[in-house]
Amino acid sequence: MSWEVVIGLEVHAQLLTESKIFSGAATRYGAEANTQAALIDLGYPGVLPVLNQAAVEMAVRFGLAVDANISRRSVFARKNYFYPDLPKGYQISQYELPVVGKGVLDIPIGEGQYKTVGITRAHLEEDAGKSIHDAIPGQTAIDLNRAGTPLLEIVSEPDLRSAAEAVAYLRKIRAIVQYLEICDGNMQEGSLRCDANISVRPQGETKLGTRTELKNLNSFRFIEKAIDYEVQRQIDLIEDGGEVVQETRLYDSQRDITRSMRSKEEANDYRYFPDPDLLPLVIEEDFIERVRRNLPELPDQRRARFERDYQLSAYDAEVLTATREMADYFETVLGDGELADQPKLVANWVMGELTAALNRDNLEIGASAVEARALAGLLRRVHDDTISGKLAKQVFERMWAGEGDADTIIEAQGLRQITDSGAIAGIIDSVLADNPAQVEQYKAGKQQVLGFLVGQVMKRSGGRANPRQVNELLRQKLTD
């Protein structure tokens, strides 16, 4: 039987406010355990929450960025459940009336191809604390620093049809919140987390299958692997005559499996009701318009500009604008000087050598060992024929190792390209004299011999001869 996969994602973005959503406690990452929790976060009786306006503004920024409806009136509710890292016994969230309603998001599914995914809602809520199971043998430790940290939960429609589409959607969400500067998108630190609701159904069936929820996926690689495993698990279970049980599951990255965590709760299990300590959130039109006027250039807008102004392919523009830091790096290298008319050269290096080095060392571009202006210095020497592209790769590796800027390395290593036509011609003459058989083969029509002869010239020049000049002069001498 042919199966269709149905996926919806719930993305939790930690908002970049300086204080928590309902208290004045700080939100800095990495502080000593339980040093950033106010009485409100600790659930002390008699204390009252006060809504953080910056969190509301960030939610509105996101809503406008995905063409969503901004609710002029929304309500905070109590989501009741009991867990050690939730001191109040309930989480303040939004349920029936969220601040951000339906929106849309276009995700790339191929070069120049996009799919529109519906966004059901995005609502504000507070984070819970953190249970730490490996700090004290035989016991669970509780750190409440994270309790009360503002979250924006972004819920998609069940429009995704593969793990690859789910990853593309999450990458796009991450790019948008980073461009908006409302979340740093750091998945390793838990600033961006994802739950995936997954079901399968026979091709052509319109009724949704029974879904399972995968909790707290925190890397693109694990999301893809977890979804692929869960999809195959469900298909195998049904084809063997079993039934999928609605439940919450965890992904075990060590064993590359998903395992049952608990039965899936429904909304009525949480006994939602409006929080009596918080008035409805009313947003005025002028507040929304002020936020709209201050929106930055968003990923899709920047991608379109890169295609239009720099004549880049849809693929190159998509890759370069996938994160704000990558796009900023590219445009800094390009600058307004002699590289300004070389966008393809710059794009190739940013997506090629730079990205390969970042991936090799598991670094984000903000931590690159070669800053944008330093890479620009190297590419200027490629552009003005001081060094060849091949030698430039050697220089880049030395720059990455901290040996200095491009000019310093070029001079220290004697890598300056030979562009003197007379000097190159002399090397060519010696190569032709030493390889008469290959010369005769070329003149007899065996064109591929040219590559061998070019290689010999480059070898004798120590890789420093200008390749373009070598090809031109060699062809001339072979046809004389």
N, C-alpha and C positions, 0 to 999 in steps of 0.2 A: 504494500500500500504506500502511496505517496502522501507525505505529511507536510503540513504548513506550520511553521513556528510563529507564535504570537508572543511578543515581548513588550512590556511597559516598564519604564524606569522611574524610580523615585530618587532624586538627587538631593542630598543635603549639603548646602553651601554655607560654610561658616562665614558670617559677615565681618568685615574689617572695621568694626567699631572699636573704640578705645575702652569702652565699658560694656557691661552686660546689658541684656535687653530689658531687664526690670530692676536692676540694681546698679550701684556705682562701682562695683568691683571691677578690677582690671581683667583684660582678656589675653594678656601676653602669654605666648606659648613657652613652655619649658620652665616655668617658675617652680619653686619648691612646693611639694604636695600640700594642698589645703591652706595655702597662704593667700589665695585670691578668691575667697568665698565670703560674701556678706551674709548678714542674718537672713535676708530674703532668700538667698540661694540655699541656705541651710535649713529652711523650713521652719524658722522660729515662729511661734504664734504671736499674733498681734502686729506683725510687720506687713506693710502694704507695697505692692509692686507699682513702679512708675515706668511707663513706656519710654524707651529710648527713641527719640525722633530720628536720629541718624539711621537706625535700622529700618524705619518706615521709608525714608527717602531711598535707601538702597533697594528695597523691594520694589518701589515704584520705578526706579531706574531699570531694573530688570524687566518689569512688565512692559514698559515702553519699548525696550529693545527687541522684544519678541512680538510686538503688535498685539499685546494682550489687553483685555478689558481691565481697567483699574477700578476697583470697587470704591465708590464714594463713601460707602459705609460697610465696615467689616467688624467682626466680633471675635474676641478671644474666648476660648473655651478651656475647660479643665478636662484633660485626658487622664483618667484615673487608672493607675496600675501600681503595684507594689514591688519595688526592687531596691536593693541596698544603696544603689547610687542615686536614688531619687528621694531625697529626704522628705519632701512635702507629701509624698504618696500620690502626687499627680503632676502632670506636665502641662504647662500653659502653652496652648497651641491654638490653631484656628481650624474650624471644622466646616460647618455649613456655609459660612460667609467669609471666604478668604480675601485677602487684600488684592490678589492678582487672579483674574479669571482666565478664560480661554485665550490661548495665543497659538502661534505657529513658529516652526523653526525649520529651515532648509538645511539638510545635511548632504555632504558629498557622497555619492555611491559609485563614482567612476569619473574619469577625466571629463570635465565639463557637464557632468550629469548630477542632478540633485533630486532629493526626495523631500517632500514636505511632511513633517511630523507634527501632530497636534500636541499642544500643551494643555492639559486639563485645568491646572491651577498652580499657583505658587503661594504658599502661605508662610507667615512668620511663626516661629515657635522658639522655645528655649531648649538648649541641649541638656542632657543629663550629665551626671558625673561619670567617672571611669572606674570600673572594677579591675583590679590588677591581681591576677591569679598566680603569678610566679615570683612575687617579691618576698613573701614570707611562707616558708614551708608549711603546708597543711592548712593555710589560711588564705582568705581573700582580703586584700587591702583596698580601701576606698579613697580615691582622690577626687575632691569636689571642686577643684579649680575650674573645671569645664562646665559645671552646673550653672545654668543661666546664660551661657554664651548664646548670642543670637544666631539662629539658623534660618535660612530660607529653604523650605522644602519644595522642590520643583517636580511636579508629577506629570508624566507624559501620558498621552493616549496609547492604547495598545497597538501602535502603528508600526512597530519594528518587527522585521521578519528574519533576522539572523543576528548572530553574535557580532559580526562585522558591522552591521548597521547600528547595533547598540553602542559599540565603541565609538563609531563616527558621531553619534548623537552626543555621547558624554564628552567627547573632545570638543564639540561645538559649544556645549554648555560651559565647559571650562574656559574656552576662549572668550566667550561673551562676558562671564563674570570677571575675568582678568582685565579685559578691555574696559569694562565699566569701573574697575578698581573697587569692587564690592567684596571680593574674595580672592585670596592669593592662589587658590586652586591646588595647594600642596596636598597631594593625596597621601604621601608618606606620613605627614603629621595629622592626618584626619580632617583637614580643612575642607576637603571635598570627598564625600562618601556616597555610595550608591547601593540601593536595593533593587533587585531585578525580579519582576513578576513574570513567570514563564509558563506557557502552556502549549500544547500541540493539538492539532485537529486534522482530520483527513482533508486533503486538497478539495476545494470546492464547498466545504462545509462552512456555514456562516455562524453557527453557534460556537461560542468559545468553549474550550476544554477546561478541565479543572486545573487551576494554577497552583504553583508553588512559589514561594518568595525566598530569594537568596539574599541574605543580610550582609551589610557592611563590607562590600567589595571595594578595595582601596588601591587598585592599580589596573591600568588598561589591559595588561597581559592576563591578570587573574580574572578579570571580568569576562574576557573572551573564552578562556579555558573553562571557567565555571559554567557559563551558559551552554557551551558546546557539550560538556559532560551531562548537564541536567537535561538538555533536550534529548540526547541519546538514551539516557536513563528512562525518561518518560515513554519514549517510543518503544524501547525494549519491553518495558513493563506492560504496556497496552497490548503489544503484539503477542506477548506470552499469556494473555488472558487476564491480566491483573487490572487494577484501577489506580489511577493517580489520586493520592490523598492530598487535600488542601492543607498545607503545613508550611512552616518556616524552616529553612534549611541553611546550613553553613557550608562554605567551601573550605576544604582541607587542602591547602596548596602543597603540603608535603606528600600527600598520597594522590593528589589530583582527583579528588572525588568530592561529591556533596553528601552531607549526612544530616539526618533529621535533628532539629533543635527543639521544636515544640509545635503543637497544633496551631494553625493559623487563627489569630483572633479576628473577629468581626468588629465593626464600629460599636455595636451595642455592648460588647465585652468591656469597652473602655468607659461606658456610662458618661459620654460627653454631655456637658451642660455649660451654659455661658458662665464665665468667671465673674462672680459677684463683686470682686475687688477692682475690676477694670471696666471702665465705660466703653461703649462702642467706639471704634476708631473711625472718625469722620475726616475725610480728606477733601480739602477745598480745591476748586478748579485752578486757582492761581498757583497753588503749591505744585500741582501736576505740570502746569505749563512752565514753571520755573525749572523743574527737574528736566523737562523735555528740552528746554533751550540749552541746558548744560551737558547734554549727552555728547560723548566723544564720537569720533569716527569708529564705526563698528566693524567686525570682521568682514561681513559681506560687502560693505561699502569700500573697505580698504582693498579687498580682493578685486573688485571691479575697477578701482582706480589703478591698481598695479597692472591689470590687463590693458587698460586704456592708455595710461600715460607712459608705461614702460614697455608696452608691446610684449609682455610675457604671456606664456601659454596659460591656459586655465589651470593646469596641474601645478606649474611653478608658482602661480599667484596663490593658489590654495595652500600649498605647503608653507610659503613664506609668511602668510597671514594667520597661520594656525594658532600662533600665540602672539601676544602683543610684543613680547621681548624679541621674538624672532623678526617680526616686521620692523621694529625700531632698529635692530642691529643692521638689517639689510639696508635701510634708508640712510643710516649713519655712514656705512661703508660707501654707498653710492655718492653721498654728499652732493656738492654743487660745483666740484672742481673737474679735473680731467677724467674722472670716472663717471661723471654724470650722464654721459652718452653710452655707457657700457653696462646697462642693466643685466644683460644675459651673462656676461663674464662674472659679475658680482653674484648673481643668483646661483650660477653653477658652483662657485666656491663656497657660498654659504650652505647650500644644500648638499655639497659634496664633501670636500676636505673638512670643513668646520663641523658639520653634523656627524661625520664619521668619528672625529676625535672626541666629540661630546659623548656619543654613544659608547665609545670604547672605554671612556673613563667614568661613565654613568653620571654625567653632569648636565644640569640645565644650562641654557645659553647664558643666563645671567652670571654664571660662575666660570665662563669660558676663560682659558688661560691666554687666549689671544683676543684682546679687545677690538672693537669695531674699527677704531682709527688705526690700530696696528695692522689689521688685515688690509685696510685701504692702502697703507704704505707699501705693503707687499704687492698688491694688485697694480699699483701705479708702475712698479718696476716690470711687471709683465706687460702692461700696456705700452710702455715706452721702449720695449725690447731690450731692457737691461739684462733680464734673465728670461729663459724659456719657461713655458708652463711646467715642463718636467722638473727643471731645477727649482721652480717656485715651490713645488711640493716638498722638496728637501729643506728649503728655507723655512717653510711653514712648520715642519716637524721640530726644527731647532728653535723657532719662536715659541712653540708650544712647550718646549722643555725649559724655557726661560733664559735662552742664550742672548736675548737682545732683540732689537727691532730688525726689520728686513735689511736696511742699508748696512747696519753693523755686521750682520751675518754674511751678506754678500761680499763685502770687502775682506772680512777675516778669512773666509773660505776660498777667496779667489774665484767666485762664481760668476763674475760679470760676463755676460754673453759676448761672444766674438761676432761683431757685425761688419768688420772690415772685409769688403768683397775680395780684396787681393789675398788676404790671409786665408779666407775660406777657399778661394780658387786654388791656392797652393796645396792645401790638404786634399782637395778633390783630385788634383793631378796625380798626387802620390798614390791615392787609392785606386784610380783607374789604371795606373801603371802596374800596380801589384795584382790586379784582377782582370787580365785580358780576356779570359774565357767568359766571364760574366758580361763584359762589355760587348763581346760578339753576340752573346745570347740576347742582350737587350736590342741590339741593332737588327737582329733577326726576327724581332717581334715579340720577344718574351718580356712583356712589360713588368711582370712581378719582380724581376731582378732589380728594378729600381729601388725597392725597399731595402734589399740587402746592401746595395751600394750606399744608400743614405745612412744606414746603420753603421757601416764602416767609417764613414766620414764623421759621424757624431762620436763614435768611439775614440777616434784619433784626436778629436778636439776636446776630449774629456767631457763631452756632453754640453759644451759651451757654445758651439757654433749655432747661429740662428737657423732653426729648422726651415723656415720659409726660404731664406736665401740659399741654403744648401740644396733644396729641391729645385729652385729656379736655375741656379748655376750648373747643377749636375745635368739637368735636362738640356741646357744649352750646349754643354761640352759633348754630350752623347749624340747630339744631332749635327755637330759641326763636321 
